[in-house]
Amino acid sequence: MDQQIFKHFQNVIETTMTVGDAFAEPMAAAAEKISNALIAGNTIFSCGDKSAVLLAQLFTDYLAQGYEIERPGFPALNINKLVDNSFGAERYSNCIQVQGNSADVLLVISAGDNSLALITSIEAAIEKEMSIILLAGANDDLLSATLGYNDVSIPAAEFKGQLATAAQFQIVQCLCALVDHQIFGGE
């Protein structure tokens, strides 16, 4: 049992090191897009599928309530909560069509396998001229191909199972810390 516990945490530590090393550039670009949109008075939307639903909500909570510093809340909406009782591939895209504006940002977190609902959400955001940040999972080639030239992709596909979720969790936390730092400064 002790060996299994050690191996689990060793895998999490190795994932953390890989995330910090491999994704520093796209995380910085994503944080800059989010910060610029917030400074300009725009809204940040988030959505996710499967296990990523919780990560999308956490991201929104961090932006709306503060991450590591006490500060005013930012305009952030979690689409999963807005369409809680809706089903079908169009559930997220319909919300974006109604609520989204040009220069808003959509953060999409995928647990993998090219969710049609997430693909249509990206397509709706593109129609609205929103910026898109994708935290992609395994087998998200169609989802990634939907992105525009100026959008940001942070692919966690190299991680399997719970390690992909752990990587995306760390990315969400880092993005929120970077946004707070870019807007409010500090250490």
C-alpha positions in Angstrom: 0.0 0.0 0.0 2.8 2.5 0.9 4.4 1.8 -2.5 1.1 2.7 -4.3 0.8 5.9 -2.3 4.3 6.9 -3.2 3.8 6.1 -6.9 0.6 8.1 -7.0 2.3 11.3 -5.6 5.4 10.7 -7.7 3.2 10.7 -10.8 1.5 13.9 -9.6 4.9 15.6 -9.0 6.2 14.5 -12.4 2.9 15.9 -14.0 3.4 19.2 -12.2 7.0 19.5 -13.5 5.9 18.7 -17.1 3.0 21.2 -17.0 5.3 24.0 -15.7 7.9 23.2 -18.3 5.9 22.4 -21.4 3.0 24.8 -21.1 4.6 28.0 -19.7 4.3 29.9 -23.1 0.6 29.0 -23.8 -0.4 29.7 -20.2 1.3 33.1 -20.3 -0.5 33.9 -23.6 -3.9 32.7 -22.2 -3.4 34.8 -19.0 -2.6 37.8 -21.1 -5.8 37.3 -23.3 -7.9 36.9 -20.1 -6.3 40.0 -18.4 -6.7 42.2 -21.4 -10.3 41.2 -21.8 -11.1 41.9 -18.2 -9.3 45.3 -18.2 -11.4 46.2 -21.3 -14.6 45.4 -19.4 -15.3 42.1 -21.1 -16.7 38.8 -19.7 -14.9 35.5 -19.3 -17.0 32.4 -20.0 -16.0 28.9 -19.2 -17.4 25.5 -19.9 -16.3 21.9 -19.6 -17.4 18.3 -20.1 -17.2 15.2 -17.9 -14.7 15.8 -15.1 -13.8 19.2 -16.6 -17.2 20.6 -15.5 -15.8 21.1 -12.0 -12.6 22.7 -13.3 -14.6 25.2 -15.4 -16.7 26.1 -12.3 -13.6 26.4 -10.2 -12.0 28.7 -12.8 -15.1 30.9 -12.8 -15.2 31.0 -9.0 -11.6 32.0 -8.8 -12.2 34.9 -11.2 -15.4 36.0 -9.7 -14.4 35.7 -6.0 -10.6 36.1 -6.1 -7.8 33.5 -6.2 -5.0 34.3 -3.8 -5.5 38.0 -3.1 -8.5 39.9 -1.9 -9.8 41.9 -4.8 -13.0 42.9 -6.6 -14.7 40.2 -8.6 -14.3 39.9 -12.3 -17.2 39.3 -14.7 -17.0 35.5 -15.2 -19.8 33.1 -16.1 -19.8 29.3 -16.1 -21.9 28.1 -19.0 -22.4 24.7 -17.4 -24.3 26.4 -14.6 -26.4 28.5 -17.0 -27.5 25.5 -19.0 -27.7 23.0 -16.1 -30.9 21.4 -17.1 -30.3 21.5 -20.9 -29.2 18.6 -23.1 -27.9 18.3 -26.6 -25.0 19.4 -28.6 -26.2 23.0 -28.9 -26.7 23.7 -25.2 -23.4 25.7 -24.7 -23.5 27.4 -28.1 -27.0 28.7 -27.6 -25.9 30.3 -24.4 -22.8 31.9 -26.1 -25.1 33.2 -28.9 -27.3 35.0 -26.3 -24.7 36.1 -23.7 -21.4 36.4 -25.6 -20.0 39.6 -27.1 -17.1 40.3 -29.4 -13.8 40.5 -27.4 -15.2 38.3 -24.6 -13.1 35.1 -23.8 -14.3 31.5 -23.7 -12.2 29.0 -21.7 -13.1 25.4 -22.8 -11.9 22.5 -20.7 -12.2 19.1 -22.3 -11.9 15.7 -20.6 -11.2 14.3 -24.1 -12.9 12.6 -27.0 -14.0 15.6 -29.0 -17.2 16.5 -27.3 -19.7 17.8 -29.9 -21.1 20.3 -27.3 -17.7 21.8 -26.8 -17.0 21.9 -30.6 -20.3 23.8 -31.2 -19.4 26.2 -28.3 -16.1 27.0 -30.0 -17.9 27.5 -33.3 -20.4 29.9 -31.6 -17.6 31.8 -30.0 -15.8 32.2 -33.3 -19.0 33.6 -34.8 -19.2 36.1 -32.0 -15.5 37.0 -32.5 -14.6 35.9 -29.0 -11.1 34.7 -28.1 -10.9 31.0 -27.2 -8.6 29.2 -24.8 -8.8 25.4 -24.9 -7.5 23.0 -22.3 -7.6 19.9 -24.5 -7.6 16.3 -23.3 -6.9 13.0 -25.1 -8.3 12.5 -28.5 -9.4 16.1 -29.0 -8.0 16.5 -32.5 -11.4 17.8 -33.9 -11.8 20.2 -31.0 -8.3 21.6 -31.5 -8.8 21.9 -35.2 -11.8 24.2 -34.6 -9.7 26.9 -33.0 -8.7 30.0 -34.9 -5.2 31.3 -35.5 -5.2 33.7 -32.5 -6.7 31.3 -30.1 -4.7 29.4 -27.4 -4.5 25.7 -27.0 -3.0 24.0 -24.0 -3.1 20.3 -24.7 -2.9 17.9 -21.7 -3.4 14.9 -24.0 -0.1 13.4 -23.0 -1.5 12.7 -19.5 -3.8 9.8 -18.9 -6.9 9.6 -16.6 -6.6 11.4 -13.3 -3.2 12.9 -14.3 -4.9 14.9 -17.1 -7.4 16.3 -14.6 -4.6 17.1 -12.2 -2.7 18.9 -15.0 -5.7 20.9 -16.0 -6.4 21.8 -12.3 -2.8 23.1 -12.0 -3.3 25.1 -15.3 -6.5 26.7 -14.0 -4.8 27.7 -10.8 -1.8 29.1 -12.6 -4.0 31.1 -15.0 -5.9 32.7 -12.2 -2.7 33.5 -10.3 -1.2 35.1 -13.5 -4.3 37.1 -14.1 -4.3 38.5 -10.6 -0.6 39.3 -11.0 -1.0 41.0 -14.4 -3.9 43.2 -13.2 -3.0 43.9 -9.7 0.8 43.3 -9.6 2.5 41.9 -6.5 4.7 39.0 -6.1 
